[in-house]
């Protein structure tokens, strides 16, 4: 099991809630994040690896070309 960090994001991408969750894999962590964050955007990390970033509509946000 790994310790995932789940962040719920508002419309300005400000963290409004955070949660640590033990999960067997990324998909299990994503499922838990969807339940925990409800209608907020989601960002999930495990260690220094970003697992996913989803908008509040549940669509993945591609950050590969985002400015730092």
TIRO-226962 format. One record per residue (C-alpha): residue in three letters; z, y, x; chain. Coordinates in pm, whole numbers, plus 50000, padded with zeros to 5 digits. Each point is the difference from the previous one (the first is absolute). Layout:
N
+-----+-------+-------+-------+---+
|   r |    zz |    yy |    xx | c |
+-----+-------+-------+-------+---+
| Ala |     Z |     Y |     X | A |
...
+-----+-------+-------+-------+---+
This chain:
68
+-----+-------+-------+-------+---+
|   r |    zz |    yy |    xx | c |
+-----+-------+-------+-------+---+
| Unk | 50000 | 50000 | 50000 | A |
| Unk | 49930 | 50354 | 50107 | A |
| Unk | 50174 | 50327 | 49916 | A |
| Unk | 49751 | 50224 | 49819 | A |
| Unk | 50054 | 50370 | 49946 | A |
| Unk | 49871 | 50119 | 49662 | A |
| Unk | 49950 | 50371 | 49933 | A |
| Unk | 49923 | 50149 | 49658 | A |
| Unk | 49792 | 50317 | 50030 | A |
| Unk | 49955 | 50287 | 49758 | A |
| Unk | 49673 | 50192 | 49946 | A |
| Unk | 50058 | 50197 | 50323 | A |
| Unk | 50065 | 49679 | 50198 | A |
| Unk | 50370 | 50083 | 50031 | A |
| Unk | 50233 | 49701 | 50006 | A |
| Unk | 50205 | 49998 | 49681 | A |
| Unk | 50149 | 49650 | 50035 | A |
| Unk | 50025 | 49744 | 50277 | A |
| Unk | 50098 | 49638 | 50009 | A |
| Unk | 50037 | 49723 | 50257 | A |
| Unk | 49871 | 49666 | 49879 | A |
| Unk | 49999 | 49656 | 50162 | A |
| Unk | 49675 | 49818 | 49926 | A |
| Unk | 49810 | 49698 | 50126 | A |
| Unk | 49668 | 50184 | 50028 | A |
| Unk | 49814 | 50324 | 49934 | A |
| Unk | 49888 | 49900 | 49651 | A |
| Unk | 50357 | 49927 | 49889 | A |
| Unk | 50113 | 50335 | 50138 | A |
| Unk | 49717 | 50177 | 49817 | A |
| Unk | 50094 | 49833 | 49673 | A |
| Unk | 50363 | 50111 | 50043 | A |
| Unk | 49889 | 50354 | 50089 | A |
| Unk | 49793 | 50029 | 49681 | A |
| Unk | 50305 | 49906 | 49793 | A |
| Unk | 50235 | 50226 | 50196 | A |
| Unk | 49779 | 50310 | 50009 | A |
| Unk | 49856 | 49988 | 49649 | A |
| Unk | 49764 | 50295 | 49953 | A |
| Unk | 50046 | 50143 | 50350 | A |
| Unk | 49772 | 49953 | 50298 | A |
| Unk | 50109 | 49732 | 50246 | A |
| Unk | 50013 | 49965 | 50376 | A |
| Unk | 50124 | 49676 | 50156 | A |
| Unk | 50092 | 49940 | 50363 | A |
| Unk | 50125 | 49701 | 50194 | A |
| Unk | 50121 | 50108 | 50342 | A |
| Unk | 49740 | 50242 | 50139 | A |
| Unk | 49714 | 49854 | 49792 | A |
| Unk | 49890 | 50174 | 49682 | A |
| Unk | 49929 | 49722 | 49750 | A |
| Unk | 49856 | 50208 | 49717 | A |
| Unk | 49975 | 50341 | 49844 | A |
| Unk | 49918 | 50024 | 49632 | A |
| Unk | 49951 | 50298 | 49777 | A |
| Unk | 50195 | 50022 | 49676 | A |
| Unk | 49695 | 49849 | 49828 | A |
| Unk | 50053 | 49686 | 50210 | A |
| Unk | 49680 | 50051 | 50201 | A |
| Unk | 50018 | 49955 | 50376 | A |
| Unk | 49977 | 50317 | 50206 | A |
| Unk | 49783 | 49967 | 50311 | A |
| Unk | 50172 | 50180 | 50286 | A |
| Unk | 49762 | 49895 | 50277 | A |
| Unk | 49832 | 50342 | 50010 | A |
| Unk | 50303 | 50209 | 49902 | A |
| Unk | 50103 | 50283 | 50229 | A |
| Unk | 50325 | 49945 | 50184 | A |
+-----+-------+-------+-------+---+
